[in-house]
Amino acid sequence: MPTTIREFHRASSPSQALELLQRTDTLTSALVVGPRLPDAPYAQTDAVVDLQAMIPHAITFTSTAIQIGACATLQALVASAPLANVADGILCRAAALAAHFGLRNLATVAGAIDGATATPPGPPEVLLALLVLGAQVKVMGGEGGALAAYQPSPHTVLEEITIADAGQWRGALARVARSPLDQAIVTAAAAVSPTLARVAVAGAAAGPITAEVKLDDDPQQASALLITAVLAHVEPQGDYRGSAEYRRAMAEVLARRALNQVLA
């Protein structure tokens, strides 16, 4: 049965936030807004914790990396002029596709990442773009690690996302949807640096499919290897937006399309 939220907390320190989130007697969730709101948000939650006062909002550029606060809004990504020059603006475009303008001013990067791995999943573009750029994440009260290994949970709070060597990357998104801002049926993201090529696909398996190869003197061979790796993990489930057969076909078409853009 759905419940009504009985407690609202505005945590004053990370230790207090983690203490609240890790309670076992009261179901507690972080107040994180994603790009697609569920019909009954926090329906099974007794308490929520507002973390915005302690989680970074800024997008910081250094000579070697980009640091994105987990509470940065999707609209902040869209409007960032320096970010538009990174990897052909893949993150700006991903954020713009994730939600309409009003919701982009509320939804955060953390919400987009967590939502893309929820059940049912939300828009995947931001997560895929960060995955192909090799993003690292820092969680509250814990150590950092690769975004690819991050597992969202009610007791885990993202603090910051870092993209190293950002100036070396090229990037591209390819997607198919019923309308331009409708949630994608299948999405592919690709990125290349001087030494690596990566691709990530959503909508063709239970979670994102990722693959990486070293980039040698034959870009077409690298593309073929990546597409083969993606297709080996395609296990689509059909629904009213697209059959399993359609999703399987689009996973190959869109992965190839995104890779052709960055390897051209």
Residue frames relative to the residue before (quaternion, step in Angstrom):
aa qw qx qy qz dx dy dz
M 1.0000 0.0000 0.0000 0.0000 0.00 0.00 0.00
P 0.4866 -0.6474 0.4907 0.3216 3.61 -0.94 0.76
T 0.2332 -0.7684 0.5836 0.1208 3.52 -1.10 0.71
T 0.4274 -0.6615 0.5488 0.2802 3.52 -1.34 0.22
I 0.5100 -0.6447 0.4669 0.3260 3.60 -0.91 0.89
R 0.2033 -0.8131 0.5408 0.0714 3.55 -0.73 1.10
E 0.7875 0.2128 -0.1074 0.5684 3.59 1.20 -0.44
F 0.0557 -0.7494 0.6583 0.0451 3.53 -1.19 0.72
H 0.0585 -0.8084 0.5856 -0.0124 3.57 -0.74 1.09
R 0.1520 -0.7277 0.6587 0.1162 3.54 -1.13 0.73
A 0.2699 -0.8184 0.4859 0.1455 3.54 0.00 1.34
S 0.3221 -0.7660 0.5332 0.1590 3.56 -1.03 0.85
S 0.7873 0.1152 -0.0682 0.6019 3.60 1.24 -0.21
P 0.6249 -0.5439 0.3939 0.3981 3.59 -1.16 0.46
S 0.6447 0.5259 -0.3413 0.4374 3.59 0.94 -0.77
Q 0.6479 0.4996 -0.3266 0.4733 3.59 1.01 -0.75
A 0.6387 0.5332 -0.3296 0.4462 3.57 0.97 -0.84
L 0.6855 0.4760 -0.2918 0.4672 3.58 0.87 -0.92
E 0.6146 0.5465 -0.3471 0.4508 3.58 1.04 -0.72
L 0.6676 0.4908 -0.2989 0.4734 3.57 0.97 -0.85
L 0.7007 0.4901 -0.2795 0.4368 3.58 0.87 -0.96
Q 0.7154 0.4546 -0.2502 0.4679 3.57 1.11 -0.61
R 0.3790 0.7213 -0.4961 0.3001 3.59 1.21 0.24
T 0.2960 -0.7642 0.5488 0.1649 3.56 -1.05 0.73
D 0.6630 0.5137 -0.3109 0.4471 3.58 1.17 -0.41
T 0.7612 0.2227 -0.1318 0.5946 3.60 1.26 -0.39
L 0.3677 -0.7377 0.5218 0.2198 3.57 -0.63 1.11
T 0.0081 0.8312 -0.5481 0.0930 3.55 -0.40 1.30
S 0.0752 -0.7972 0.5989 0.0113 3.56 -0.97 0.91
A 0.5093 -0.6052 0.5105 0.3373 3.54 -1.24 0.49
L 0.4136 -0.6887 0.5392 0.2528 3.56 -1.07 0.78
V 0.1841 0.7768 -0.5630 0.2137 3.55 0.01 1.36
V 0.2294 -0.7915 0.5558 0.1099 3.58 -0.72 1.06
G 0.1814 -0.7900 0.5795 0.0852 3.54 -0.84 1.01
P 0.6765 -0.5336 0.3340 0.3822 3.60 -1.25 0.13
R 0.7425 0.2107 -0.1901 0.6067 3.59 1.27 -0.09
L 0.2480 -0.7894 0.5453 0.1344 3.57 -0.53 1.17
P 0.4366 -0.6916 0.5010 0.2828 3.61 -0.88 0.88
D 0.6628 -0.5094 0.3654 0.4096 3.56 -1.25 0.37
A 0.7955 0.1124 -0.0413 0.5940 3.57 1.03 -0.78
P 0.1065 -0.8276 0.5475 0.0640 3.61 0.31 1.18
Y 0.8472 0.0931 -0.1121 0.5108 3.55 -1.06 0.88
A 0.2135 0.8196 -0.5092 0.1528 3.59 1.13 0.63
Q 0.7687 0.3173 -0.1788 0.5258 3.60 1.04 -0.68
T 0.5529 0.6149 -0.3746 0.4193 3.58 1.21 0.48
D 0.3574 -0.7394 0.5364 0.1944 3.55 -1.00 0.88
A 0.8120 0.0764 0.0135 0.5785 3.59 1.07 -0.76
V 0.1583 -0.7633 0.6167 0.1097 3.56 -1.23 0.53
V 0.2300 -0.7604 0.5968 0.1130 3.54 -1.22 0.64
D 0.2725 -0.7475 0.5881 0.1452 3.55 -0.77 1.10
L 0.1312 -0.8373 0.5307 0.0133 3.56 -0.60 1.22
Q 0.4198 0.7665 -0.4376 0.2115 3.59 1.24 -0.14
A 0.6227 0.5650 -0.3556 0.4082 3.60 1.09 -0.55
M 0.7864 0.3341 -0.1701 0.4910 3.60 1.13 -0.44
I 0.6536 0.4735 -0.3277 0.4911 3.59 1.21 -0.05
P 0.5378 -0.6653 0.4058 0.3216 3.62 -0.82 0.93
H 0.2498 -0.7545 0.5922 0.1326 3.53 -1.20 0.75
A 0.6128 0.6290 -0.3292 0.3472 3.55 1.19 -0.60
I 0.2627 -0.6849 0.6491 0.2014 3.51 -1.40 0.39
T 0.0672 -0.8383 0.5400 -0.0340 3.56 -0.37 1.28
F 0.1744 -0.7872 0.5872 0.0714 3.54 -0.92 0.97
T 0.0493 -0.7647 0.6419 0.0284 3.56 -0.98 0.92
S 0.7092 -0.4503 0.3130 0.4430 3.57 -1.26 -0.01
T 0.7915 0.3156 -0.1517 0.5010 3.59 1.14 -0.51
A 0.8258 0.1438 -0.0341 0.5442 3.62 1.12 -0.38
I 0.2875 -0.6793 0.6360 0.2269 3.50 -1.45 0.16
Q 0.1182 -0.7721 0.6219 0.0557 3.55 -0.95 0.94
I 0.0966 -0.8034 0.5875 0.0009 3.56 -0.68 1.16
G 0.3793 -0.7152 0.5408 0.2287 3.56 -0.69 1.07
A 0.5436 -0.6624 0.4081 0.3149 3.56 -0.91 0.91
C 0.6939 0.4391 -0.2735 0.5009 3.59 1.21 -0.45
A 0.3582 0.6935 -0.5290 0.3330 3.61 1.17 0.35
T 0.4138 -0.7175 0.4974 0.2580 3.59 -0.88 0.88
L 0.6166 -0.5411 0.4157 0.3927 3.53 -1.23 0.41
Q 0.6265 0.5305 -0.3477 0.4531 3.59 1.06 -0.65
A 0.5925 0.5526 -0.3678 0.4564 3.60 1.12 -0.57
L 0.6272 0.5087 -0.3373 0.4838 3.61 1.07 -0.66
V 0.6551 0.5256 -0.3149 0.4421 3.57 0.90 -0.94
A 0.7590 0.4221 -0.2014 0.4530 3.57 0.91 -0.98
S 0.5306 0.6500 -0.4096 0.3579 3.61 1.23 -0.14
A 0.3469 -0.7623 0.5129 0.1884 3.58 -0.45 1.22
P 0.6582 0.4880 -0.3444 0.4583 3.66 0.86 -0.74
L 0.6516 0.5227 -0.3278 0.4412 3.59 1.00 -0.76
A 0.5893 0.5839 -0.3630 0.4243 3.58 1.15 -0.54
N 0.6853 0.4665 -0.2748 0.4870 3.59 1.24 -0.42
V 0.5955 0.5574 -0.3547 0.4571 3.58 1.30 0.05
A 0.8519 -0.0628 0.0143 0.5197 3.57 -0.80 1.05
D 0.6618 -0.5427 0.2945 0.4252 3.57 0.90 1.01
G 0.6389 -0.5780 0.3185 0.3954 3.56 1.12 0.67
I 0.2491 0.8200 -0.4933 0.1490 3.59 1.18 0.41
L 0.6722 0.4900 -0.3126 0.4585 3.61 0.98 -0.76
C 0.6182 0.5328 -0.3445 0.4639 3.59 1.02 -0.72
R 0.6834 0.4736 -0.2926 0.4724 3.58 0.89 -0.91
A 0.6274 0.5419 -0.3403 0.4437 3.59 0.99 -0.79
A 0.6726 0.4890 -0.2960 0.4700 3.57 0.93 -0.90
A 0.6476 0.5261 -0.3238 0.4461 3.61 0.99 -0.79
L 0.6894 0.4806 -0.2758 0.4666 3.59 1.07 -0.70
A 0.5883 0.6397 -0.3556 0.3438 3.57 1.18 -0.51
A 0.8115 -0.0557 0.0905 0.5746 3.61 1.03 -0.69
H 0.5876 -0.5499 0.4438 0.3942 3.56 -1.29 0.19
F 0.7459 -0.4557 0.2563 0.4127 3.56 -1.29 0.43
G 0.6727 0.5122 -0.3178 0.4291 3.60 0.80 -0.91
L 0.7085 0.4447 -0.2672 0.4784 3.56 0.87 -0.90
R 0.5884 0.5729 -0.3785 0.4269 3.61 1.10 -0.55
N 0.6456 0.5139 -0.3250 0.4620 3.61 1.15 -0.49
L 0.6962 0.4138 -0.2662 0.5227 3.60 1.28 -0.15
A 0.6769 0.5066 -0.2953 0.4448 3.56 0.93 -0.91
T 0.2680 -0.7796 0.5539 0.1165 3.54 -1.02 0.87
V 0.6630 -0.4777 0.3891 0.4253 3.54 -1.31 0.21
A 0.6368 0.5177 -0.3296 0.4668 3.59 0.98 -0.81
G 0.6562 0.5158 -0.3125 0.4535 3.58 0.98 -0.82
A 0.6445 0.5176 -0.3157 0.4659 3.55 1.07 -0.75
I 0.6565 0.5024 -0.3099 0.4697 3.59 0.98 -0.83
D 0.6929 0.4656 -0.2850 0.4711 3.57 0.81 -0.99
G 0.6654 0.5255 -0.3108 0.4294 3.59 0.96 -0.86
A 0.6446 0.5440 -0.3248 0.4279 3.59 1.04 -0.73
T 0.7302 0.3728 -0.2299 0.5243 3.59 1.22 -0.39
A 0.4722 0.6739 -0.4437 0.3550 3.60 1.27 0.18
T 0.3596 -0.6928 0.5701 0.2564 3.55 -1.36 -0.08
P 0.4608 -0.3478 -0.7740 0.2600 1.59 -0.92 2.32
P 0.5748 -0.6261 0.3969 0.3465 3.61 -1.08 0.58
G 0.3929 -0.6921 0.5563 0.2391 3.52 -1.24 0.59
P 0.7807 -0.3123 0.2234 0.4930 3.59 -1.26 -0.20
P 0.3032 -0.8168 0.4701 0.1413 3.61 -0.71 1.04
E 0.4530 0.7549 -0.4311 0.1974 3.60 1.19 -0.40
V 0.6711 0.4961 -0.3175 0.4503 3.61 0.85 -0.92
L 0.6479 0.5125 -0.3195 0.4642 3.58 0.92 -0.87
L 0.6775 0.4947 -0.3101 0.4474 3.61 0.81 -0.92
A 0.6436 0.5223 -0.3295 0.4521 3.59 0.95 -0.85
L 0.6722 0.4828 -0.3005 0.4740 3.58 0.93 -0.83
L 0.6290 0.5408 -0.3434 0.4404 3.60 1.01 -0.74
V 0.7161 0.4413 -0.2869 0.4585 3.61 0.79 -0.91
L 0.6521 0.4801 -0.3206 0.4915 3.60 1.22 -0.33
G 0.4949 -0.7047 0.4026 0.3105 3.59 1.27 0.20
A 0.1706 0.8392 -0.5031 0.1164 3.58 1.09 0.67
Q 0.2363 -0.7200 0.6378 0.1378 3.50 -1.27 0.70
V 0.1882 -0.7949 0.5686 0.0974 3.59 -1.05 0.70
K 0.2107 -0.7262 0.6396 0.1383 3.51 -1.31 0.54
V 0.1713 -0.7903 0.5823 0.0837 3.55 -0.88 0.97
M 0.5998 -0.5841 0.4126 0.3589 3.54 -1.15 0.66
G 0.8449 0.1365 -0.1298 0.5007 3.54 -0.84 1.04
G 0.7383 0.3590 -0.2277 0.5236 3.58 1.22 0.23
E 0.6181 -0.5397 0.4192 0.3886 3.52 -1.33 -0.09
G 0.5559 -0.6052 0.4564 0.3412 3.51 -1.30 0.28
G 0.0511 0.7894 -0.6111 0.0261 3.52 -1.33 0.14
A 0.6992 -0.4533 0.3372 0.4381 3.55 -1.30 0.01
L 0.5369 -0.6127 0.4726 0.3361 3.56 -1.03 0.76
A 0.6050 0.5839 -0.3561 0.4077 3.58 1.04 -0.72
A 0.7238 0.4100 -0.2386 0.5011 3.59 1.16 -0.54
Y 0.4908 0.6847 -0.4208 0.3364 3.59 1.28 -0.11
Q 0.1039 -0.7856 0.6091 0.0309 3.57 -0.94 0.96
P 0.3128 -0.7662 0.5241 0.2011 3.63 -0.30 1.16
S 0.0783 0.7693 -0.6320 0.0508 3.55 -1.15 0.67
P 0.6537 -0.5179 0.3615 0.4167 3.61 -1.19 0.32
H 0.7195 0.4402 -0.2397 0.4808 3.58 1.18 -0.51
T 0.6476 0.4960 -0.3089 0.4890 3.59 1.30 0.09
V 0.0778 -0.7981 0.5974 0.0108 3.56 -0.91 0.96
L 0.3429 -0.7293 0.5567 0.2016 3.57 -0.75 1.05
E 0.2023 -0.7823 0.5783 0.1123 3.55 -1.04 0.81
E 0.8227 -0.0652 0.1193 0.5519 3.57 0.81 -0.99
I 0.1921 -0.7470 0.6268 0.1100 3.54 -1.23 0.66
T 0.1091 -0.8066 0.5805 0.0223 3.57 -0.87 0.97
I 0.1159 -0.7564 0.6411 0.0589 3.54 -1.03 0.90
A 0.2268 -0.7943 0.5532 0.1082 3.57 -0.54 1.17
D 0.8428 0.1536 -0.1194 0.5018 3.55 -1.25 0.53
A 0.1107 0.8638 -0.4870 0.0665 3.55 1.10 0.76
G 0.6613 0.5446 -0.3153 0.4083 3.58 1.01 -0.73
Q 0.6344 0.5599 -0.3296 0.4188 3.59 1.22 -0.28
W 0.6565 0.5762 -0.3007 0.3829 3.58 1.20 -0.45
R 0.1565 -0.6874 0.6920 0.1553 3.48 -1.39 0.47
G 0.0548 -0.8281 0.5578 0.0043 3.57 -1.03 0.68
A 0.0261 -0.7870 0.6164 0.0087 3.54 -1.28 0.44
L 0.1965 -0.7448 0.6276 0.1130 3.52 -1.26 0.65
A 0.0026 0.7567 -0.6535 -0.0193 3.54 -1.18 0.65
R 0.0716 0.8134 -0.5687 0.0988 3.57 -0.82 0.95
V 0.1646 -0.7378 0.6391 0.1418 3.51 -1.35 0.30
A 0.0838 0.7812 -0.6078 0.1156 3.55 -0.89 1.04
R 0.6295 -0.5528 0.3847 0.3875 3.57 -1.25 0.33
S 0.7708 0.0038 -0.0079 0.6370 3.58 1.20 -0.54
P 0.7214 -0.4876 0.2533 0.4216 3.63 -1.13 0.47
L 0.7952 0.2676 -0.1539 0.5218 3.62 0.95 -0.78
D 0.4240 0.6596 -0.5009 0.3664 3.57 1.20 0.29
Q 0.5949 -0.5579 0.4168 0.4014 3.57 -1.15 0.53
A 0.5280 -0.6708 0.4244 0.3019 3.55 -0.86 0.98
I 0.4449 -0.6424 0.5513 0.2923 3.52 -1.20 0.61
V 0.7573 -0.0679 0.0605 0.6467 3.56 0.99 -0.93
T 0.0595 -0.7875 0.6133 0.0079 3.57 -1.04 0.83
A 0.0683 -0.7699 0.6323 0.0532 3.56 -1.13 0.69
A 0.0847 -0.7573 0.6453 0.0540 3.55 -1.15 0.74
A 0.0459 -0.7882 0.6136 0.0127 3.55 -1.10 0.74
A 0.0105 0.7796 -0.6262 0.0102 3.55 -1.18 0.61
V 0.0732 -0.7788 0.6213 0.0453 3.53 -1.18 0.66
S 0.1641 -0.7153 0.6702 0.1104 3.49 -1.28 0.66
P 0.7165 -0.4149 0.2864 0.4821 3.62 -1.14 -0.09
T 0.7973 0.3121 -0.1526 0.4936 3.60 1.11 -0.52
L 0.7863 0.2818 -0.1299 0.5343 3.62 1.17 -0.44
A 0.1003 -0.7405 0.6568 0.1006 3.50 -1.34 0.45
R 0.0386 -0.8021 0.5957 -0.0157 3.55 -0.94 0.95
V 0.0515 -0.7597 0.6464 0.0497 3.52 -1.30 0.52
A 0.0442 -0.7715 0.6342 0.0247 3.56 -1.18 0.64
V 0.0993 -0.7990 0.5931 0.0046 3.56 -0.98 0.93
A 0.0661 -0.7728 0.6302 0.0353 3.57 -1.06 0.83
G 0.7048 0.4491 -0.3421 0.4295 3.54 -1.16 0.66
A 0.7149 0.4149 -0.2532 0.5026 3.58 1.27 0.01
A 0.7522 0.1719 -0.1430 0.6198 3.57 1.30 0.28
A 0.7191 -0.4435 0.3029 0.4410 3.57 -1.28 0.08
G 0.7898 0.0729 -0.0375 0.6079 3.58 1.14 -0.61
P 0.7182 -0.4167 0.3008 0.4691 3.59 -1.23 0.00
I 0.2672 -0.7201 0.6197 0.1611 3.54 -1.14 0.76
T 0.0189 -0.8099 0.5861 -0.0146 3.59 -0.76 1.00
A 0.0068 0.7801 -0.6256 0.0102 3.55 -1.20 0.60
E 0.0834 -0.7925 0.6041 0.0034 3.54 -1.15 0.70
V 0.0233 0.7753 -0.6312 0.0029 3.58 -1.09 0.73
K 0.5228 -0.5837 0.5045 0.3627 3.53 -1.26 0.37
L 0.3717 -0.7387 0.5266 0.1971 3.53 -0.99 0.89
D 0.0782 -0.8040 0.5892 0.0167 3.57 -0.61 1.14
D 0.7703 -0.3657 0.2567 0.4550 3.56 -1.14 -0.52
D 0.7030 0.4132 -0.2549 0.5197 3.59 1.28 -0.06
P 0.2090 -0.8180 0.5220 0.1212 3.63 0.11 1.21
Q 0.6346 0.5424 -0.3474 0.4271 3.59 1.00 -0.69
Q 0.6291 0.5153 -0.3365 0.4748 3.55 1.07 -0.67
A 0.6259 0.5293 -0.3323 0.4666 3.57 1.03 -0.80
S 0.6441 0.5216 -0.3152 0.4622 3.58 0.97 -0.86
A 0.6613 0.5122 -0.3060 0.4547 3.57 0.92 -0.92
L 0.6502 0.5145 -0.3151 0.4618 3.59 0.98 -0.82
L 0.6606 0.5041 -0.3111 0.4612 3.58 0.95 -0.84
I 0.6641 0.4964 -0.3137 0.4628 3.59 0.89 -0.85
T 0.6252 0.5280 -0.3320 0.4692 3.58 1.02 -0.76
A 0.6542 0.5141 -0.3070 0.4620 3.57 0.99 -0.86
V 0.6381 0.5155 -0.3248 0.4708 3.59 1.02 -0.79
L 0.6982 0.4895 -0.2872 0.4364 3.58 0.77 -1.02
A 0.5968 0.5750 -0.3633 0.4256 3.59 1.15 -0.51
H 0.7573 0.3524 -0.1948 0.5141 3.59 1.19 -0.45
V 0.4333 0.6936 -0.4683 0.3344 3.60 1.24 0.20
E 0.1367 0.7583 -0.6236 0.1318 3.56 -0.78 1.13
P 0.0052 0.8690 -0.4948 0.0026 3.59 0.58 1.09
Q 0.2232 -0.7117 0.6463 0.1611 3.50 -1.34 0.52
G 0.3624 -0.7564 0.5031 0.2083 3.56 -0.67 1.04
D 0.0072 0.7695 -0.6382 -0.0198 3.55 -1.28 0.46
Y 0.7754 -0.3647 0.2294 0.4616 3.58 -1.28 -0.17
R 0.6683 0.4996 -0.3072 0.4577 3.62 1.20 -0.39
G 0.8113 -0.1069 0.0883 0.5679 3.58 1.11 -0.46
S 0.4483 -0.6927 0.4960 0.2703 3.57 -0.92 0.88
A 0.6636 -0.4827 0.3778 0.4290 3.56 -1.28 0.23
E 0.6498 0.5214 -0.3225 0.4493 3.59 0.97 -0.83
Y 0.6520 0.5120 -0.3140 0.4628 3.57 0.98 -0.85
R 0.6607 0.5049 -0.3097 0.4612 3.58 0.91 -0.88
R 0.6325 0.5258 -0.3364 0.4585 3.59 0.98 -0.79
A 0.6730 0.4916 -0.2991 0.4647 3.58 0.90 -0.91
M 0.6843 0.4931 -0.2900 0.4523 3.58 0.91 -0.90
A 0.5687 0.5850 -0.3938 0.4234 3.62 1.07 -0.56
E 0.6883 0.4546 -0.2827 0.4896 3.59 0.93 -0.84
V 0.6623 0.5208 -0.3152 0.4368 3.59 0.86 -0.95
L 0.7317 0.4400 -0.2504 0.4564 3.58 0.79 -1.01
A 0.6083 0.5300 -0.3594 0.4689 3.60 1.05 -0.64
R 0.6563 0.4990 -0.3066 0.4757 3.58 0.96 -0.86
R 0.6516 0.5275 -0.3175 0.4431 3.58 0.95 -0.86
A 0.6752 0.4827 -0.2967 0.4723 3.59 0.89 -0.90
L 0.6646 0.4987 -0.3078 0.4636 3.58 0.95 -0.83
N 0.6244 0.5360 -0.3475 0.4494 3.60 0.99 -0.74
Q 0.6380 0.5347 -0.3353 0.4411 3.60 1.02 -0.71
V 0.7529 0.3966 -0.2326 0.4709 3.60 0.84 -0.90
L 0.7069 0.4424 -0.2686 0.4821 3.59 1.16 -0.42
A 0.4515 0.7046 -0.4474 0.3155 3.59 1.25 -0.09
